């Protein structure tokens, strides 16, 4: 059973040609990506006891990015030495990702397919900004868990379902500041950290860390917070 929502794919597909435009419809993802990558790198290094100063600490690790879009996370992972696979249900986004990786001289395996159709297992599986766009979040987490090798790990990032996330993630971002295309998110589909942790536990994953990702107007960038998970947050879990 696929957890893909075709209406969500169509929503993003119309802008897929602009994945690498830092001032385009995916500008917020470009803005938060350095902070998100910092969290991903630190969690993987901690889980596998890897050097945090090594230029390519992920050598020998297989990493899957589910819902990879144009490859904003796949490319830095490849530069860190990982054997990267990126999948997305949007075929246009995958073509954009392939072209950009080729231009960047990076070897990344991209495929236009659903997670349910993969047979391989990976050391690390990432599901970033995607669970709020699937048909059945609990089933999606089960699918993700099946793709992780025993002893491996998963990292999710998503939006919390709070009054604050509605105010900032939808009203402000989509209708006042216009930094995200209108209709990008459905607040009712946002997933609370407690819900995601429960889905992970039921799927055989053990939550290890939950951290918020907050925007700082003073520095004009995102930061990791151990206390504020009211809007964006990340969760890492082991298998």
PyMOL commands that set and color helices and strands:
alter all, ss='L'
color gray80, all
select helices_A, chain A and resi 6-13+16-18+27-48+74-79+91-103+115-117+131-133+137-146+163-176+187-189+193-202
alter helices_A, ss='H'
color red, helices_A
select strands_A, chain A and resi 62-66+83-87+109-111+122-128+148-159+206-216+221-225+232-238
alter strands_A, ss='S'
color yellow, strands_A
deselect
rebuild
show_as cartoon
